[in-house]
Amino acid sequence: MQKIALLYDASQVVLSTFNLDEVLEQILGIVRDYFHIQNAAVLLLDPSTQELFVRTAIGRPIDESHLRMAFGQGLIGSSAQLKRPVYAPDVSKDLRYIGHFPLTKSEVAIPLMVRDEVVGVLDIQSEELDAFDSETLDLLALFSTQASIALENARLYTLEQRRTKQLEAINAIARQTTAVLNLDELLVKVCDLVLQHFPVDHVVVLLSDEESRLAVRAHKGKLTPILPQGSLLPAGTGSGTRALEVGKTVVENEVAFVPHYVAGFVETRSEMCVPLIFFGEKLGVLALESTKPGNFAQEDVPPLESVADICSAAIQNAHHFEKAQQLAYVDGLTGIYNRRYFEMQIATEIERASRYQGRMTVIMVDIDNFKRLNDEFGHLLGDEVLRQVSNVFVQQLRKVDVVCRYGGEEFAILVPQTSGANALEVAEKLRRAVAGFRFPGVPVKVTISAGIAEYPTHGRTRDELVAAADAALYVSKEAGRDRISGAGASRKTTA
């Protein structure tokens, strides 16, 4: 009775805390101090794989962090499968024994159970043969009941705390993402918030392109990237692609065991890929990376799916805002940028050129005799000429160049990181392309004139540059049209 009373007191110590690490420390402390056992470990059940893994240990001569035992495997797995203690007084004579420590002579494995379900195993090994008498085994079995209750209390407490934090995280993410309409800013914000509120090492947002390929649009964390931002995942590969195809979350708690795994980061051991779907439209994938194997529990999936739903709605809103912005900056007739966009972009280019001591050029272009063409052949044909000239410009210019309809038949073109001399060649190429183009249904030749001004040679402000380019355009007009002129000088070219 005295031993049972002492054991009862020890059990109360185990039940005195809800912190899982403290409970495990108390369990092994009692095993060591009360039962005078030096080699013991608590293995917990991983529900996702139904394997037992070493959560904490004392007196073990080797690292067992990678050790995993299936039900029925070894004395530990046999104890879990049979749901009763398994004792091997001489491990050399027990076929179930799997040797990890050369000096082990006897071993006892006791299941830790809650409501007839195994939650773990208490494993004890000794360097002596038949080290545990029946009384000790009975007391250990009795203590394991209290230890199981303590573990379940800690699990429920941890789960409740985790759920509370997850709900707070979901609310915070919902509040903060709905306020961001710029897509790039939104994706960075999503990465920041998920890193802040969930136990992961890296967050990646992959978005689908027009060909349904996933591209890395944003990522943040402490891992070393293999696929840089902007890169495309190989078609039909990777957990992210699989998650998007099936429309369900994919969890890989040990990527080393995943056939044909496409690694995005050097240190990743476990990964969760949650599809971003908004009203049936597959937008992309939210990928969460961890350096820990088994980092993602099943109860993590619903809250992260809620986060993904919130992010999907925010991404779609950002897409709509982006399209609305584009419409606000696009000329309805020609499909190129309008004057509003020109005014915004020229300020950006001047600021960039000023900061990096670079150059940029403004080209002002006018369609020659456009009013007469409208008067003689009608506005419908005139509109078609505007559209065709715009197409010629877009085809001849670089992606970084900005072509805008400035007003009526006049165009403004920004040529970043380009000197005036090089811009003269660009403008001449445009002049030749238009002069050589055969406009369907237009019985007269269509030509353009242009004037060029360079930053900072001909001006340091928007007004100075546009005025200089306009003056050069006037020189071209006065000199007979169908020609290019630079600010401060003229250059005559014939058709």
C-alpha positions as MATLAB code, in Angstrom:
seq = 'MQKIALLYDASQVVLSTFNLDEVLEQILGIVRDYFHIQNAAVLLLDPSTQELFVRTAIGRPIDESHLRMAFGQGLIGSSAQLKRPVYAPDVSKDLRYIGHFPLTKSEVAIPLMVRDEVVGVLDIQSEELDAFDSETLDLLALFSTQASIALENARLYTLEQRRTKQLEAINAIARQTTAVLNLDELLVKVCDLVLQHFPVDHVVVLLSDEESRLAVRAHKGKLTPILPQGSLLPAGTGSGTRALEVGKTVVENEVAFVPHYVAGFVETRSEMCVPLIFFGEKLGVLALESTKPGNFAQEDVPPLESVADICSAAIQNAHHFEKAQQLAYVDGLTGIYNRRYFEMQIATEIERASRYQGRMTVIMVDIDNFKRLNDEFGHLLGDEVLRQVSNVFVQQLRKVDVVCRYGGEEFAILVPQTSGANALEVAEKLRRAVAGFRFPGVPVKVTISAGIAEYPTHGRTRDELVAAADAALYVSKEAGRDRISGAGASRKTTA';
ca = [
       0.000    0.000    0.000;
       2.890    2.321    0.758;
       4.275    1.869   -2.764;
       0.883    2.545   -4.285;
       0.516    5.680   -2.128;
       3.922    6.906   -3.262;
       2.994    6.129   -6.837;
      -0.270    8.043   -6.383;
       1.694   11.087   -5.207;
       4.009   10.746   -8.191;
       1.023   10.516  -10.524;
      -0.405   13.735   -9.108;
       2.804   15.459  -10.094;
       2.369   14.247  -13.664;
      -1.202   15.531  -13.695;
      -0.224   18.931  -12.282;
       0.611   20.516  -15.656;
      -0.992   20.799  -19.084;
       2.218   21.555  -20.966;
       3.144   18.527  -23.084;
       6.903   18.924  -22.702;
       6.547   19.299  -18.935;
       4.285   16.212  -18.754;
       6.811   14.137  -20.677;
       9.627   15.410  -18.481;
       7.638   14.498  -15.342;
       6.850   10.992  -16.682;
      10.496   10.164  -17.336;
      11.544   11.869  -14.102;
       9.269    9.556  -12.093;
      10.471    6.508  -14.064;
      14.037    7.484  -13.213;
      13.592    8.591   -9.578;
      10.837    6.281   -8.369;
      11.617    3.121  -10.353;
      15.395    3.763  -10.552;
      15.405    3.231  -14.329;
      18.111    4.924  -16.390;
      17.091    4.038  -19.965;
      13.549    5.000  -20.988;
      11.664    6.741  -23.757;
       8.145    7.913  -24.515;
       7.019    7.293  -28.069;
       3.923    9.103  -29.318;
       1.588    8.129  -32.122;
       1.675   10.093  -35.380;
      -2.003    9.897  -36.485;
      -1.173   10.755  -40.090;
       1.136    7.744  -40.554;
      -0.020    5.514  -37.662;
       3.616    5.198  -36.606;
       5.236    5.642  -33.210;
       8.119    8.076  -32.904;
      10.437    8.930  -30.016;
       9.214   12.192  -28.471;
      11.517   12.288  -25.435;
      14.024    9.966  -23.755;
      16.576    9.551  -20.971;
      19.752    7.471  -20.943;
      19.660    6.596  -24.632;
      23.191    6.248  -26.074;
      22.149    7.181  -29.647;
      19.926    9.745  -31.328;
      16.509    8.209  -32.042;
      14.862   11.270  -33.623;
      14.492    9.457  -36.955;
      13.272    6.195  -35.432;
       9.703    5.239  -36.361;
       7.912    2.030  -35.386;
       4.809    0.651  -37.039;
       2.175   -1.253  -35.084;
       3.360   -4.838  -34.693;
       7.009   -3.909  -35.283;
       9.401   -4.824  -32.456;
       8.430   -5.014  -28.825;
       7.230   -1.420  -28.951;
       4.965   -1.959  -31.958;
       3.731   -5.278  -30.537;
       2.727   -3.563  -27.301;
       0.751   -0.966  -29.284;
      -0.894   -3.590  -31.464;
      -1.810   -5.897  -28.564;
      -2.785   -2.938  -26.319;
      -1.028   -4.492  -23.326;
       2.463   -4.484  -21.799;
       5.058   -6.639  -23.544;
       8.050   -7.854  -21.523;
      11.170   -9.580  -22.805;
      13.296  -10.718  -19.790;
      15.988  -11.832  -22.262;
      15.808   -9.929  -25.536;
      18.161  -12.379  -27.241;
      15.427  -15.018  -26.983;
      12.538  -12.828  -28.158;
      12.051  -12.784  -31.928;
      10.122   -9.548  -31.730;
      13.092   -7.622  -30.358;
      14.740   -5.046  -32.649;
      18.135   -4.084  -31.330;
      19.137   -0.452  -31.152;
      21.423   -0.575  -28.122;
      24.046   -3.363  -27.955;
      24.064   -3.558  -24.134;
      20.295   -4.085  -23.751;
      19.476   -7.385  -22.036;
      15.789   -6.906  -21.131;
      13.023   -4.607  -22.303;
       9.464   -3.739  -21.367;
       7.055   -1.766  -23.555;
       3.838   -0.445  -22.003;
       1.087    1.091  -24.146;
      -0.219    4.522  -23.191;
      -3.948    4.400  -23.852;
      -6.965    6.678  -23.677;
     -10.453    5.194  -24.129;
      -8.968    1.988  -25.525;
      -6.975    3.908  -28.136;
      -3.171    3.870  -28.138;
      -1.640    7.347  -27.932;
       1.919    6.225  -27.281;
       4.250    3.695  -25.662;
       6.514    3.860  -22.621;
       9.651    1.887  -23.530;
      12.152    0.824  -20.841;
      15.378   -1.082  -21.395;
      17.959   -2.496  -19.019;
      21.492   -3.884  -19.256;
      20.472   -6.654  -16.816;
      18.653   -9.877  -17.641;
      15.107  -10.078  -16.270;
      15.527   -6.668  -14.651;
      11.836   -6.148  -13.822;
       9.875   -8.252  -11.339;
       6.109   -8.693  -11.530;
       5.422   -6.054   -8.872;
       7.453   -3.436  -10.745;
       5.703   -4.324  -13.979;
       2.299   -3.964  -12.304;
       3.249   -0.593  -10.832;
       4.583    0.592  -14.191;
       1.321   -0.479  -15.845;
      -0.627    1.391  -13.160;
       1.540    4.475  -13.571;
       1.141    4.333  -17.354;
      -2.627    4.794  -16.865;
      -2.022    8.070  -15.036;
       0.616    9.071  -17.559;
      -1.849    8.420  -20.401;
      -4.449   10.670  -18.790;
      -1.831   13.396  -18.322;
      -0.782   13.106  -21.967;
      -4.390   13.306  -23.158;
      -5.040   16.354  -20.947;
      -1.952   18.025  -22.369;
      -3.013   17.115  -25.910;
      -6.505   18.554  -25.433;
      -5.125   21.672  -23.781;
      -2.567   22.143  -26.567;
      -5.237   21.540  -29.182;
      -7.545   24.092  -27.588;
      -4.744   26.634  -27.405;
      -3.822   25.899  -31.000;
      -7.411   26.303  -32.162;
      -7.724   29.610  -30.346;
      -4.529   30.883  -31.962;
      -5.639   29.592  -35.343;
      -8.986   31.403  -35.081;
      -7.152   34.580  -34.107;
      -4.825   34.053  -37.063;
      -7.711   33.529  -39.484;
      -9.405   36.721  -38.270;
      -6.159   38.701  -38.510;
      -5.470   37.447  -42.034;
      -9.047   38.206  -43.100;
      -8.821   41.760  -41.748;
      -5.427   42.572  -43.210;
      -5.702   40.976  -46.655;
      -9.026   42.557  -47.589;
      -7.427   45.993  -47.281;
      -4.713   45.248  -49.897;
      -5.687   45.554  -53.568;
      -2.255   45.523  -55.216;
      -1.554   41.884  -56.104;
       2.196   41.898  -55.436;
       1.733   43.633  -52.073;
      -1.073   41.206  -51.208;
       1.012   38.088  -51.869;
       3.873   39.378  -49.705;
       1.354   40.209  -46.961;
      -0.090   36.676  -47.145;
       3.388   35.158  -46.725;
       4.144   37.438  -43.770;
       0.870   36.682  -41.975;
       1.034   32.901  -42.410;
       4.641   32.882  -41.164;
       3.600   34.993  -38.199;
       0.639   32.854  -37.126;
       1.469   29.254  -38.117;
       4.413   26.960  -37.228;
       6.065   26.867  -40.647;
       9.519   27.821  -41.913;
       8.644   29.118  -45.368;
       5.509   30.182  -47.240;
       5.095   30.190  -51.021;
       2.274   31.511  -53.194;
       2.103   29.950  -56.649;
      -0.386   31.334  -59.167;
      -1.674   29.765  -62.381;
      -0.768   31.403  -65.662;
      -2.890   31.444  -68.829;
      -1.664   27.931  -69.693;
      -2.541   26.589  -66.213;
       1.119   26.317  -65.210;
       2.095   27.248  -61.663;
       4.541   30.116  -61.233;
       6.298   31.173  -58.015;
       4.821   34.631  -57.437;
       5.915   35.243  -53.837;
       7.762   33.433  -51.069;
       9.142   34.298  -47.670;
      10.885   32.464  -44.840;
      14.263   31.118  -43.787;
      14.782   28.262  -46.264;
      17.125   28.204  -49.258;
      15.144   28.436  -52.527;
      15.866   26.108  -55.428;
      13.197   27.611  -57.670;
      13.599   31.421  -57.747;
      10.676   33.822  -57.768;
       9.017   33.939  -61.166;
      10.037   30.432  -62.189;
       7.498   27.934  -63.526;
       6.964   24.466  -62.082;
       7.560   21.714  -64.639;
       4.181   20.795  -66.129;
       2.352   17.998  -64.308;
       4.841   17.712  -61.452;
       5.006   18.585  -57.777;
       2.669   18.448  -54.805;
       1.289   21.879  -55.678;
       0.217   20.775  -59.136;
      -1.369   17.643  -57.658;
      -3.263   19.696  -55.038;
      -4.626   22.042  -57.711;
      -5.594   19.213  -60.066;
      -7.605   17.305  -57.436;
      -8.817   20.460  -55.678;
      -7.767   19.124  -52.268;
      -5.002   19.788  -49.751;
      -1.933   17.578  -50.118;
       0.207   16.917  -47.023;
       3.622   15.270  -47.260;
       5.136   14.803  -43.801;
       8.378   13.317  -45.150;
       9.218   14.487  -48.649;
      12.140   12.044  -48.852;
       9.572    9.246  -49.235;
       7.565   10.998  -51.993;
       8.220    9.573  -55.477;
       9.246   12.206  -58.060;
       9.101   14.977  -55.437;
       9.960   18.382  -56.906;
      11.956   20.273  -54.288;
      11.395   24.001  -54.040;
      13.715   24.500  -51.052;
      16.887   22.756  -49.923;
      15.905   22.108  -46.302;
      12.250   21.051  -46.710;
      11.297   17.867  -44.863;
       7.509   18.273  -44.767;
       5.138   20.243  -46.963;
       1.480   21.195  -47.146;
      -0.037   22.426  -50.422;
      -3.477   24.044  -50.177;
      -5.271   24.894  -53.447;
      -6.446   28.466  -53.929;
      -9.916   28.145  -55.457;
     -12.517   30.884  -55.773;
     -16.023   29.877  -56.923;
     -14.604   26.958  -58.876;
     -11.794   28.942  -60.501;
      -8.370   27.466  -59.727;
      -6.135   30.445  -58.961;
      -3.046   28.739  -57.569;
      -1.579   27.081  -54.489;
      -0.520   28.132  -50.996;
       2.532   26.001  -50.128;
       3.847   25.697  -46.562;
       7.337   24.314  -45.936;
       8.954   22.969  -42.760;
      12.370   21.612  -41.850;
      10.718   19.173  -39.431;
       9.395   15.814  -40.592;
       5.792   15.276  -39.492;
       5.242   18.994  -38.947;
       1.638   19.041  -40.204;
      -1.119   17.404  -38.158;
      -4.535   16.614  -39.560;
      -6.094   19.289  -37.361;
      -3.895   21.896  -39.109;
      -5.636   21.340  -42.431;
      -9.076   22.995  -41.815;
      -7.709   26.317  -40.457;
      -5.152   26.583  -43.251;
      -7.854   25.810  -45.794;
      -9.852   28.689  -44.271;
      -6.796   30.908  -44.704;
      -6.497   29.745  -48.324;
     -10.170   30.594  -48.948;
      -9.645   34.095  -47.556;
      -6.510   34.520  -49.673;
      -8.314   33.255  -52.785;
     -11.006   35.900  -52.378;
      -8.378   38.596  -51.778;
      -6.363   37.479  -54.838;
      -9.475   37.560  -56.995;
     -10.303   41.049  -55.702;
      -6.745   42.132  -56.534;
      -7.128   40.660  -60.032;
     -10.355   42.628  -60.542;
      -8.730   45.806  -59.224;
      -5.745   45.260  -61.520;
      -8.045   44.841  -64.516;
     -10.019   47.930  -63.521;
      -6.778   49.869  -63.254;
      -5.694   48.653  -66.647;
      -9.007   49.734  -68.153;
      -8.560   53.167  -66.573;
      -5.146   53.478  -68.222;
      -6.034   51.981  -71.619;
      -7.321   53.901  -74.620;
     -10.654   52.410  -75.632;
     -10.131   52.836  -79.383;
      -6.542   51.642  -79.890;
      -5.993   49.345  -76.905;
      -2.699   51.048  -75.992;
      -2.093   53.187  -72.905;
      -3.828   56.549  -72.628;
      -2.569   59.989  -71.616;
      -3.405   59.385  -67.956;
      -0.974   56.467  -67.901;
       1.646   58.523  -69.759;
       1.516   61.247  -67.108;
       1.966   58.697  -64.344;
       4.720   56.754  -66.097;
       6.828   59.713  -67.226;
       7.104   60.839  -63.603;
       8.260   57.323  -62.658;
      10.850   57.175  -65.452;
      12.241   60.643  -64.678;
      12.563   59.722  -61.009;
      14.334   56.443  -61.897;
      16.711   58.129  -64.346;
      17.487   60.820  -61.777;
      18.177   58.318  -59.001;
      20.483   56.117  -61.078;
      21.976   58.944  -63.167;
      20.610   57.344  -66.308;
      18.977   58.518  -69.479;
      15.487   58.291  -70.930;
      13.833   59.698  -74.024;
      10.414   61.044  -74.946;
       9.180   60.659  -78.529;
       6.137   62.664  -79.584;
       4.533   61.284  -82.769;
       1.805   62.682  -85.020;
       0.013   61.057  -87.977;
       0.510   63.351  -90.951;
      -2.548   64.975  -92.560;
      -4.884   62.954  -90.349;
      -7.634   65.598  -90.336;
      -7.775   65.563  -94.135;
      -7.935   61.754  -94.116;
     -10.896   61.908  -91.689;
     -12.658   64.548  -93.737;
     -12.221   62.741  -97.067;
     -12.785   59.132  -96.027;
     -14.783   59.328  -92.798;
     -14.139   58.770  -89.134;
     -14.538   54.976  -89.300;
     -11.571   54.702  -91.625;
      -9.697   57.228  -89.505;
     -10.300   55.135  -86.401;
      -8.984   52.069  -88.215;
      -5.803   53.944  -89.163;
      -5.290   54.895  -85.496;
      -5.656   51.255  -84.496;
      -3.259   49.997  -87.171;
      -0.613   52.633  -86.394;
      -0.847   51.683  -82.710;
      -0.315   48.013  -83.597;
       2.735   48.878  -85.681;
       4.239   50.797  -82.747;
       3.616   47.947  -80.267;
       5.178   45.400  -82.628;
       8.281   47.513  -83.271;
       9.009   48.614  -79.694;
      10.531   46.776  -76.731;
       8.418   45.544  -73.832;
       9.960   48.160  -71.540;
       9.010   50.988  -73.910;
       5.685   52.693  -73.221;
       3.486   53.812  -76.119;
       0.446   55.954  -75.330;
      -2.250   57.719  -77.290;
      -1.642   61.292  -76.202;
      -4.734   62.734  -77.843;
      -6.420   62.699  -81.263;
      -3.826   61.477  -83.780;
      -0.836   62.201  -81.482;
       1.157   59.560  -79.632;
       3.704   59.803  -76.817;
       6.386   57.143  -76.405;
       8.700   56.688  -73.388;
      11.984   54.948  -74.151;
      13.756   54.152  -70.831;
      17.538   53.810  -70.491;
      18.077   55.128  -73.988;
      20.060   58.111  -75.280;
      18.647   60.612  -77.757;
      20.855   59.256  -80.560;
      19.532   55.722  -80.061;
      15.985   57.021  -79.749;
      16.375   58.719  -83.149;
      17.036   55.268  -84.610;
      13.993   53.888  -82.792;
      11.794   56.686  -84.142;
      13.193   56.216  -87.637;
      12.344   52.517  -87.467;
       8.765   53.427  -86.540;
       8.580   55.961  -89.390;
       9.734   53.418  -91.956;
       7.379   50.740  -90.589;
       4.349   53.016  -90.895;
       5.382   54.321  -94.311;
       5.773   50.773  -95.567;
       2.553   49.466  -94.073;
      -0.386   48.912  -96.390;
      -3.499   50.084  -94.565;
      -6.547   48.062  -95.722;
      -9.119   50.247  -97.467;
      -6.997   53.431  -97.256;
      -6.336   54.818 -100.756;
      -3.620   57.275  -99.625;
      -0.204   56.775  -98.082;
      -0.095   57.129  -94.285;
       3.039   58.649  -92.730;
       4.125   59.968  -89.349;
       6.346   62.729  -88.031;
       8.155   62.670  -84.691;
      10.129   64.828  -82.304;
      12.576   63.541  -79.683;
      13.820   64.940  -76.358;
      16.310   63.319  -73.988;
      16.598   63.446  -70.206;
      18.553   65.274  -68.833;
      20.003   66.975  -71.947;
      16.763   68.645  -73.051;
      14.958   68.864  -69.732;
      14.763   67.549  -66.183;
      11.026   67.851  -65.633;
       7.977   66.454  -67.383;
       6.996   69.834  -68.822;
      10.493   70.578  -70.113;
      10.844   67.224  -71.854;
       7.383   67.220  -73.438;
       7.814   70.836  -74.591;
      11.213   70.004  -76.151;
       9.821   66.911  -77.919;
       6.777   68.906  -79.125;
       9.061   71.609  -80.496;
      11.077   68.981  -82.362;
       7.840   67.490  -83.717;
       6.876   70.960  -84.983;
      10.221   71.163  -86.786;
       9.448   67.859  -88.528;
       6.024   69.137  -89.591;
       7.380   72.423  -90.864;
      10.127   70.636  -92.801;
       7.594   68.705  -94.857;
       6.359   65.838  -92.596;
       7.303   62.144  -92.786;
      10.498   62.802  -90.901;
      12.182   62.702  -87.470;
      13.726   65.608  -85.553;
      15.671   65.758  -82.322;
      15.289   68.587  -79.838;
      17.649   71.438  -80.679;
      18.324   70.040  -84.153;
      16.472   68.504  -87.086;
      17.069   65.373  -89.076;
      15.549   65.005  -92.533;
      14.626   61.579  -93.793;
      12.744   60.750  -96.940;
      10.127   58.137  -97.383;
];
